[in-house]
Amino acid sequence: MKKLRSLLFAALLSIGSLPLCAQQLFVGANYHPHDDKNPEKIARDIRLMQEAGFNVTRLGHLAWDSFEPSDGEFDFEWFDQVMDGMAEAGIKVILDIAVRPAPIWLHRLYPSIDVTDASGNRLYPNHRYMDDVGDPMYQKYALRFVDAVTKRYARHPALLAFGIDNEPGDGPISYSETVRQRFAHWLEQKYGSVEALNKAWAAQRWSRWMNSFDEVGLPVSGSTQGAPERMLDFRRFISDELNGFYKQVMDLANANAPGVLLNTNAWYYSPLKYFDYAPIAYSGQLTRQGCGFYPGGSLTAPWGLMNSLFGIFRIQFESENPFWCNEFTTMTAVPGSIRRSAYATLMYGNQMVCGWTWQSMHGGEEQYLQGMLDWDGVPNRKYEEYKQIASEFKKIAPYFPYRPKAEVGIAYSFDSQMASASFPESHDSQVQSCFNLFFDRNMDVCMVDLRRSALERKLLFVPGLAVMDGESAEKIRAYVHDGGVVVMTSYSAMVDETGKVFPTTLPGRLSDVFGIRVAGFEETEAMNELSPRSYTGQKMTISYRGQSIDTQSPRFDVIELKGARQLGSIESLHQPYPVITEHRYGKGRAIYVGLPARGECLTPILEELLTELSIPRGPEVPRWVMARDIDSTHTLYLNLNATPQTISLKGKGKGILSGDAYEGSFVLQPYEPELVEFEERK
């Protein structure tokens, strides 16, 4: 019987993979059968998933030792039954390759895998992700596990994708002696000589000159951090080790399961081990970018939703593949808020809503985190809400996933995020301020890595891009010269690729493109002592083309015009200070804003540029209504307001969700979605 089942699975493989290329939406749950391997319970869970209309589940994450309980002793038979049950129920599986956390037996075999804190204390792995991923022995055993899992399930008909680890940016950085040795070797490979390293690190400062690579230390000692140049290189080193390891994992998965989709919950920006995700995002190997979507439990407040949508934006970069929210909130989400969030993600290219988690857990750190089933296995209101989502998504699936069409890019770099630790505001907070401009306008926008992007966008924002390496500078220069328009904000082009402030005119490597000299900065609170308007704190008023704009900023740049023309100035101080400039360079324009990205300051600039560059705005809807033209005849709407909103329509249409006919306008109820199919757009 088992052999017959295997043959049947092989025959179904090609049939099961066909829908992956079609229009489709996935709804399901993260499931942890390793918590209770009772076959009767697993069968009941699968039946409940099937009754809810689920067509996907995510399995295997954080469960290495459930498959390899001791060194080299693999146990897959129990899990075979789970996969078989999913296949028979028509539920596809994202099978996470749980390379973290490493099993305790592996930590015991090789203590070098343990995390060592910055004070030199080796830490017992009491929590998840307490593994030194760069350790060679960790990687050897992790790749052996990858090989075993991918070979066993590569051709299983339930398999939708392999998940490459989980939340790769989470977990503490290790400061062990073996890490120091690997870091010293990395530096030697990068710089070639200790003299070059000393120059890059400004080692003459504070008597930190080194005579050999053996003298290299880690740039954190206890609570004390070293110079910015050293911190930047160390975080690059950590990123390189992570990217190198995950490339090996993806290469092995692709070799053992050619054509199978790869996915991960790409929380690369965890504050614990924030790393450079761009090499993975642009590699094309991870065929479905993904994230955990946790907007908080509120239905009425939109801020958590906006922040989570920003998470999709910062993971997707410029990928045109569908996005997967392979974790999605349950917990104590207010009724209706999960459904609201699910529809919001569709407008950012999402194809999957996979709830975290199926059942409220009985043990561990997350045992009080509530799922779709209560602790006794009884389905609750969140199960019913996901069931509703599954039913509705089935109706609209033929028109999704939505393919965003961004004509505007927002530049981001990992190096600048690390360097911005020296500034009052982080680089990615400025990136988010720019993102919010387009959220408000229901417009598509993408995050770009300058060194990897073709920059095929009409407009480019460069918010607080502190590190301006030669390659990135040349990309911006060529982009503007060839007709592009760039808007750059304060803290940009401050330091070179080593992390040292440019000894040349700022903005470094681009002062001629922008036609200005940034001489330095002033502290707003101190300068307000001279304000004739008696302003205090960080408040200031900007004059821009006759408009008066109130804003706040801890600093502002001191700008000298060197060919640029002034568009705006600070009018609330003892004298007007140029703060917004424009310079023609080649066929294009370079606009500089001497403040960190602020919506109120960037809005009038953006509005002018959208018109001048013929960049389409999103659908015209009331404030806090999300909308996207999904294709030529379908528009998705979502009301984030607590009150009904009247939506104007150009022509006649039918609501696919409601079944109602519309002409001229319709009323969208609070927190409700509607997909309108137009007979003919006017």
Buried (B, 14 or more C-beta within 10 A) or exposed (E): EEEEEBEEBEEBBEEBBEEBEEEBBBBBBBBBBBBEEEEEBBBEBBEBBBEBBBBBBBBBBBBBBBBBEEEEEBEBEBBBBBBBBBBBBEBBBBBBBBBBBBBEBBBEBBEBBBBBBBEEEEEEBEEBBBBBBBBEBBBEBBBBBBBBBBBBBBBBBBBBBBBBBBBBBBBBBBBBEBBBEBBBEBBBEBBEEBEEBBBBBBBEEEEBEBEEBEEBBBBBEEEEBBBBBBBBBBBBBBBBBBBEBBBBBBEBBBEBBEEBBBBBBBBBBBEEBBBBBBBBBBEEBBBBBBBBBBBBBBBEBBEBBBBBBBBBBBBBBBBEBBBBBBBBBBBEBBEBBBBBBBBBBBBBBBBBBBBBBBBBBEEEEBEEBBBBBBEEEEBBEBBEBBBBBBEBBBEBBEBBBBEBEBBBBBBBBBBBBBBBBBBBBBBBBBBBBBBBBBBBBBBBBBBBBBBBBEBEBBBBBBBBBBBBBEEBBBBBBEBBBEEBBBBBBBBBBBBBBBBBBBEEBBBBBBBBBBBBBBEEBBEBBEBBEEBEEEBEEBBBBBBBEEEEBEBBBBBBBBBEEBEBEBBBBBBBBEEEBBBBBBBEBBEBBBBBBBBBBBEEBBBBBBEBBBEEBEBEEBBEBBEBBBBBBBEEBBBBBBBBBEEEBEBEBEBBBBBBBBEEEBEEEBEBEBBBBBBBBBEEEE
